[in-house]
Each structure stands twice: as structure tokens, then as C-alpha cells.
Amino acid sequence: MDFKALIWQYGQGKRDFSRLDLQRIELIRETLIEIDFSRTSLEWANLSGTNLTGADLNRADLIYARLLSAKLIDADLTGANLQNADLSWVDLENATLASADLRGANLKQVNLSYADLTSANLSGANLTGAILNGAKLNRVDLSYANLSGVDLSGANLSRSDLSYVDLREADLTNANLYKADISQSKLHNTDFQEAFLQGANFSRANLKGANLGGASLREVNLSLVNLSEFNLQRVTRVGEIDLSSANLQKANLQGAILRHANLGYGLLYCTFLNHCILRGANLIDASFRGCNFRNANFRNSNISEINLTEATMPDGSIHP
């Protein structure tokens, strides 16, 4: 079917165009509200500027399709294949993209507010400037994606794969990252204020300058992490930052502000804590074997039963 026949039939009231072969079709700036393209082959199709509000694209094949500035509000793209598609500036507000394949897709400046991306694959996707407030992102694969500067405040990213992701300058305030894999990621100056990070894996991530004020970090894995210039300046209440039982082996917390932090029962083998502020912190039964505490401030901290074997103390001496 060519585009003229499709437009004519749509104008006559037909909406079901499912399971057709429409590869490379040109449907630019058309109005196709509530059209049914489910299981339709739209590889390399050009749908730029087209109004597809409420469209059914369930399991549609849109590999390398161009949808620049298209409207897909309330559209159903469940299980759709959008590998390497260009979705820049697309409006996908409240759309369903559960289990969709968006590997390598261009999602620059896309509006995904309140969209359902549960279990979607966005590995290697470009999401710079994307709007994701209220989006469902639990169990999503965002490995190697570019999310620098993106607003993810309040997003649900529980159990998601965020390994090797670029999240520099991103806003993750109040986000849910329960048991998310954030290993090897770029997190320079990322804002994690009040985020729920329990059980998250930050192994080998770079959190230089990140703000985790009020975040829940219980049982996180922060081994081999760069946390230099770690910012917790807004923490004022005892126990507000919870790093209890955290794995911080060989992490770099040089100059970190950890006032009133809970590091009880944590594993901090050979961790860099020089120039770190630990005033009022709970360090009970934590292992600091081989740590560097040079010029650290422990005033009013609870240091009962901690292991300081071979640690470099604030005055430069080595603990036996």
C-alpha cells in the first residue's frame, strides 16, 4: 500500500492498518489519530511531524524509522521495535512503551512524562534533554545511555540497569533506585537528594561532586568509587544519611562531608577518607582497615569497636 491509498482510506473512516508491510513509507505531517499500526512493518518509514495521538503501535517494527517531532500522546508502543529510530522532539506523554526495544535510538528532547517504560531496552540511547518526570522506568535497561543533564526527579528506576550511563548533572532528587545497577557510571555533580538508593550498586562509578543529601544509601555497593568532593552539606539530622552495612572498599571519599552519617557495620577497606568531615557520624563496628584518615575530622563520632588496623590516622601516624 502506498501513502496516497492509506491517507484516502483513513479519510473514509478506516483505522485498521495492522500487520501491513509499510516499509519506507512517507507519512510526513499527516493526522492519523487512533490509527492501528499494530504488528505493522514500518522499518525506515518517515513519520516526522505526524499526529499519531492514541495510535496502536503494539509490536510494530520501526527500526531506523524517522519520527522527528511526531505526536504519540497516549499511544501504545508495547513491545515495539524502535532500534536506532529517530524520536527526537517526539511527544510521548502518557504513552506505553513497556518492553519496547529502543537500543541506540535518538530520544533527544523527547517528552516521556508519565510514560510507561517498564522493562524497555534503552541501551545506548541518546536521552539528552529528555523529559522523564513521572515516567515508569523500573527494570529498564539504560546501560551505556546518555542521560546527562536529564530531569529524573521522582522517577522509579528500581532494579534498572544504569551501568556505564552518563548521568552527569542529572537531577535524580526523590528518585527510586532500589537495587539499581549504576556501576561504572559517570555521576559528576549528579543530584541524588532524598533519593532511595538502598541496595544500589555504584561499583567503580564516579560520584565526584554528587549531592546525596538526605538519600537512603543502606546496603549500597560503593566499592572502588570516586566520591571525592562528596556533597552532603544539607544533612543536619543524626542518621539522615544512611550508609550502614555499605561496601565502600577502596572508595575515594577525599574531602567528603559526612556529618551525622551512619557508617555502622560498613566495609571500608583501604578507603580514602583524608580531609573527610565525619563529625557526629556513627562508625560503630565498621571496618576501616588500611584506610587513610589524614586530616579527617571525627569530632563527636561514635567510634566504638571499629577496626583501624594499618589505618593512617588524622595526624599521619599508622595505627598498629
C-alpha positions as CSV (number, residue, x, y, z in Angstrom):
1,M,0.0,0.0,0.0
2,D,1.3,3.5,-0.9
3,F,0.8,6.6,1.2
4,K,-1.9,8.0,-1.0
5,A,-4.1,4.9,-0.6
6,L,-3.6,4.9,3.1
7,I,-4.5,8.5,3.5
8,W,-7.6,8.1,1.3
9,Q,-8.8,5.0,3.3
10,Y,-8.1,6.8,6.6
11,G,-10.2,9.7,5.4
12,Q,-13.0,7.3,4.6
13,G,-13.0,6.2,8.2
14,K,-10.8,3.1,8.1
15,R,-8.5,2.8,11.2
16,D,-7.1,-0.7,11.0
17,F,-3.8,-0.9,9.1
18,S,-2.4,-3.6,11.2
19,R,0.0,-6.3,10.0
20,L,0.8,-4.5,6.7
21,D,4.2,-4.1,5.1
22,L,4.7,-0.3,5.0
23,Q,8.5,-0.2,4.9
24,R,9.9,3.2,3.9
25,I,6.5,4.8,3.6
26,E,6.4,8.6,3.8
27,L,3.7,10.0,6.1
28,I,5.0,13.4,6.9
29,R,2.9,15.9,8.9
30,E,-0.3,13.9,8.5
31,T,-3.1,13.5,11.0
32,L,-3.6,9.8,11.9
33,I,-5.2,9.9,15.3
34,E,-6.0,6.5,16.8
35,I,-4.7,4.6,13.8
36,D,-4.0,0.9,14.2
37,F,-0.4,0.1,13.1
38,S,-0.1,-2.9,15.5
39,R,2.4,-5.5,14.2
40,T,2.9,-3.4,11.1
41,S,6.3,-3.2,9.3
42,L,7.4,0.4,9.3
43,E,11.2,0.0,9.0
44,W,12.8,3.1,7.6
45,A,9.4,4.8,7.4
46,N,9.3,8.6,7.7
47,L,6.5,9.7,10.1
48,S,8.0,13.1,11.1
49,G,5.6,15.7,12.3
50,T,2.7,13.3,12.1
51,N,-0.1,13.3,14.7
52,L,-0.4,9.7,16.0
53,T,-2.1,10.5,19.2
54,G,-3.8,7.4,20.7
55,A,-2.3,5.2,17.9
56,D,-1.9,1.5,18.4
57,L,1.7,0.5,17.5
58,N,1.8,-2.6,19.6
59,R,4.7,-4.8,18.4
60,A,5.2,-2.6,15.3
61,D,8.6,-2.7,13.6
62,L,10.0,0.8,13.5
63,I,13.7,0.0,13.0
64,Y,15.5,3.2,11.7
65,A,12.2,5.0,11.4
66,R,12.1,8.8,11.5
67,L,9.5,10.3,13.8
68,L,11.0,13.7,14.4
69,S,8.5,16.0,16.3
70,A,5.7,13.4,15.9
71,K,2.8,13.3,18.4
72,L,2.4,10.0,20.1
73,I,0.5,11.1,23.2
74,D,-1.3,8.1,24.8
75,A,0.0,5.8,22.1
76,D,0.5,2.1,22.7
77,L,4.0,1.0,21.7
78,T,4.2,-2.1,23.9
79,G,6.9,-4.4,22.6
80,A,7.6,-2.2,19.6
81,N,11.0,-2.4,17.9
82,L,12.4,1.1,17.7
83,Q,16.1,0.2,17.3
84,N,18.1,3.1,16.0
85,A,14.9,5.1,15.3
86,D,15.0,8.9,15.4
87,L,12.5,10.0,18.1
88,S,14.0,13.5,18.7
89,W,11.5,16.1,19.9
90,V,8.7,13.5,19.9
91,D,5.8,13.9,22.3
92,L,5.2,10.6,24.0
93,E,3.4,11.9,27.1
94,N,1.5,9.1,28.9
95,A,2.5,6.6,26.1
96,T,3.0,2.9,26.8
97,L,6.5,1.6,25.8
98,A,6.6,-1.4,28.1
99,S,9.2,-4.0,26.8
100,A,9.9,-1.8,23.8
101,D,13.3,-2.1,22.1
102,L,14.9,1.3,21.9
103,R,18.5,0.3,21.6
104,G,20.6,3.0,20.0
105,A,17.5,5.3,19.5
106,N,17.8,9.0,19.3
107,L,15.5,10.4,22.0
108,K,17.0,13.9,22.2
109,Q,14.5,16.4,23.8
110,V,11.7,13.7,23.8
111,N,8.8,14.2,26.1
112,L,8.3,10.9,28.1
113,S,6.4,12.4,31.0
114,Y,4.2,9.8,32.7
115,A,5.1,7.3,30.0
116,D,5.4,3.6,30.9
117,L,8.8,2.2,30.0
118,T,8.7,-0.8,32.3
119,S,11.3,-3.4,31.1
120,A,12.1,-1.4,28.0
121,N,15.6,-1.7,26.5
122,L,17.2,1.8,26.0
123,S,20.8,0.6,25.9
124,G,23.0,3.1,24.1
125,A,20.1,5.5,23.6
126,N,20.6,9.3,23.5
127,L,18.2,10.9,26.0
128,T,19.9,14.3,26.4
129,G,17.3,16.9,27.2
130,A,14.6,14.3,27.6
131,I,11.6,15.0,29.9
132,L,11.0,12.0,32.1
133,N,9.1,13.3,35.1
134,G,6.6,10.8,36.4
135,A,7.8,8.1,33.9
136,K,7.8,4.4,34.9
137,L,11.4,3.2,34.4
138,N,11.6,0.2,36.7
139,R,13.6,-2.7,35.3
140,V,14.6,-0.7,32.3
141,D,17.9,-1.3,30.5
142,L,19.7,2.1,30.2
143,S,23.2,0.8,30.0
144,Y,25.5,3.0,28.0
145,A,22.8,5.6,27.5
146,N,23.4,9.3,27.6
147,L,21.2,11.0,30.3
148,S,23.5,13.9,31.0
149,G,21.5,16.8,32.4
150,V,18.2,14.9,32.3
151,D,15.5,15.6,34.9
152,L,14.7,12.2,36.5
153,S,13.3,13.7,39.7
154,G,10.8,11.3,41.3
155,A,11.4,8.6,38.7
156,N,11.0,4.9,39.5
157,L,14.2,3.3,38.4
158,S,14.1,0.3,40.8
159,R,16.1,-2.7,39.6
160,S,17.1,-0.9,36.4
161,D,20.4,-1.3,34.6
162,L,22.2,2.0,34.6
163,S,25.7,0.6,34.1
164,Y,28.1,2.8,32.1
165,V,25.5,5.5,31.9
166,D,26.3,9.2,31.5
167,L,24.3,10.9,34.3
168,R,26.5,14.0,34.7
169,E,24.5,17.0,36.1
170,A,21.3,14.9,36.0
171,D,18.5,15.5,38.6
172,L,17.6,12.3,40.5
173,T,16.1,14.0,43.5
174,N,13.5,11.8,45.2
175,A,14.1,9.1,42.6
176,N,13.7,5.4,43.5
177,L,16.9,3.5,42.6
178,Y,16.3,0.4,44.8
179,K,18.7,-2.3,43.8
180,A,19.6,-0.5,40.5
181,D,22.9,-1.3,38.8
182,I,24.7,2.1,38.5
183,S,28.2,0.6,38.2
184,Q,30.9,2.2,36.0
185,S,28.6,5.3,35.5
186,K,29.5,8.9,35.2
187,L,27.8,10.8,38.1
188,H,29.7,14.0,38.3
189,N,27.6,16.6,40.1
190,T,24.5,14.4,39.9
191,D,21.8,15.4,42.4
192,F,20.6,12.5,44.4
193,Q,19.0,14.5,47.2
194,E,16.3,12.4,49.1
195,A,16.7,9.6,46.6
196,F,16.1,6.0,47.7
197,L,19.3,4.1,46.9
198,Q,19.0,1.0,49.1
199,G,20.8,-1.9,47.7
200,A,22.1,0.0,44.6
201,N,25.4,-1.0,43.0
202,F,27.7,2.0,42.5
203,S,30.8,-0.1,42.0
204,R,33.5,1.9,40.1
205,A,31.2,4.8,39.4
206,N,32.4,8.4,39.6
207,L,30.4,10.4,42.1
208,K,32.7,13.4,42.2
209,G,30.7,16.4,43.4
210,A,27.5,14.4,43.7
211,N,24.9,15.6,46.2
212,L,23.4,12.8,48.3
213,G,21.8,15.0,51.0
214,G,19.1,13.0,52.7
215,A,19.5,10.0,50.4
216,S,18.9,6.4,51.7
217,L,22.1,4.5,51.0
218,R,21.7,1.5,53.2
219,E,23.5,-1.6,51.9
220,V,24.8,0.0,48.8
221,N,27.9,-1.2,47.0
222,L,30.3,1.7,46.6
223,S,33.5,-0.3,46.1
224,L,36.2,1.4,44.1
225,V,34.0,4.5,43.7
226,N,35.3,8.0,43.3
227,L,33.4,10.1,45.9
228,S,35.9,13.0,46.1
229,E,34.2,16.3,46.9
230,F,31.1,14.3,48.0
231,N,28.4,16.8,49.0
232,L,26.2,16.2,52.0
233,Q,26.2,19.7,53.2
234,R,22.4,19.8,53.6
235,V,22.4,16.9,56.1
236,T,21.7,18.3,59.6
237,R,20.0,15.5,61.5
238,V,21.6,12.4,63.0
239,G,21.1,9.4,60.8
240,E,19.8,11.4,57.9
241,I,22.4,9.8,55.6
242,D,22.4,6.0,56.0
243,L,25.5,4.1,54.7
244,S,25.2,1.3,57.2
245,S,26.5,-2.0,56.0
246,A,27.6,-0.3,52.8
247,N,30.6,-1.7,50.8
248,L,33.0,1.2,50.4
249,Q,36.2,-0.8,49.7
250,K,38.9,1.4,48.1
251,A,36.4,4.2,47.5
252,N,37.7,7.8,47.2
253,L,35.8,9.9,49.8
254,Q,38.6,12.5,50.0
255,G,37.1,15.8,51.3
256,A,33.6,14.2,51.6
257,I,31.2,15.9,54.0
258,L,29.6,13.1,56.1
259,R,28.3,14.9,59.1
260,H,26.0,12.7,61.2
261,A,26.3,9.9,58.6
262,N,25.6,6.3,59.6
263,L,28.5,4.1,58.5
264,G,27.9,1.5,61.1
265,Y,28.9,-2.1,60.2
266,G,30.3,-0.8,56.9
267,L,33.2,-2.3,54.9
268,L,35.7,0.5,54.2
269,Y,38.9,-1.5,53.5
270,C,41.7,0.9,52.1
271,T,39.1,3.7,51.6
272,F,40.4,7.2,51.1
273,L,38.9,9.4,53.9
274,N,41.6,12.1,54.1
275,H,40.2,15.6,54.8
276,C,36.8,14.0,55.3
277,I,34.4,15.5,57.8
278,L,32.8,12.8,59.9
279,R,31.6,14.9,62.8
280,G,28.8,13.2,64.7
281,A,29.0,10.2,62.5
282,N,28.0,6.6,63.6
283,L,31.0,4.4,62.9
284,I,30.1,1.5,65.2
285,D,31.6,-1.8,64.3
286,A,32.8,-0.6,60.9
287,S,36.0,-2.0,59.3
288,F,38.4,0.8,58.4
289,R,41.4,-1.5,57.9
290,G,44.1,0.3,55.8
291,C,42.1,3.5,55.5
292,N,43.6,6.9,55.0
293,F,42.2,9.3,57.6
294,R,44.8,12.0,57.3
295,N,43.4,15.4,58.4
296,A,39.9,13.8,58.8
297,N,37.6,15.3,61.5
298,F,36.0,12.7,63.9
299,R,34.7,15.1,66.5
300,N,31.7,13.7,68.5
301,S,31.7,10.5,66.3
302,N,30.8,7.0,67.7
303,I,33.9,5.0,67.1
304,S,33.3,2.0,69.4
305,E,34.5,-1.4,68.2
306,I,35.9,-0.1,64.9
307,N,38.8,-1.8,63.1
308,L,41.6,0.6,62.4
309,T,44.3,-1.9,61.7
310,E,47.1,-0.3,59.5
311,A,45.0,2.8,59.0
312,T,46.6,6.2,58.5
313,M,45.3,8.4,61.4
314,P,44.5,12.1,61.2
315,D,48.0,13.1,62.4
316,G,49.7,10.9,59.8
317,S,50.6,8.1,62.2
318,I,49.9,4.4,61.3
319,H,47.6,2.5,63.6
320,P,49.0,-0.8,64.6
